[in-house]
Amino acid sequence: MKLSLPALRNTPWFKATSGQWRYALRNTIAMCLALTFAYYLNLMSPTGR
């Protein structure tokens, strides 16, 4: 399957503005930090052990 350039330009990734990319990147980093913190505190288990 070969995608042409006009087909790629119609995807949401190419239509997103720089503000939308910044928002998505900020949320991604925040989620990674939250998950790292949760695993560090061992919050995945109900007992915390």
N, C-alpha and C positions, 0 to 999 in steps of 0.2 A: 504494500500500500504506500503510495507516494502522495504526500500532501503538497499542494502548491502554496506559494507565498500568500495569495489572496485568501485561501482557505485558513491559513494560520492567523491571518490578521482578524478574522472573525471570531477568534476564541476570546474568552474572558481575560486571559493572561495578557494579550496584546491590547485589549481595550481599556485595561485598568489605568487609572491616572497615577501620578507619583504619590499623591496623598493616600490613595487606596493601597498602594504597595507598602508605604511606610506604616500604615495602620496594621496591615496583615503581618508585616515583619515584627512590629512591636508586640502584637498578640502572640505570635509564635515564640518569641523570646520569653515572654512572660509565662507562657504555658510550660516551656522547658524548665525554667527556673522553679516554678511551682511544683512540677513533678520531681525534680531533683531534690528539692527541700522535703517533699513528702516521703520520698524513699529514704532520705537521710534520717528522718525522724521515725522511720518505719511505720508510717501511718496506713499502710495497706492492710495490716492485720488488725482485727478488732481489739486485741489485748495489748497491742503495742510492743510485743516481744519479738 
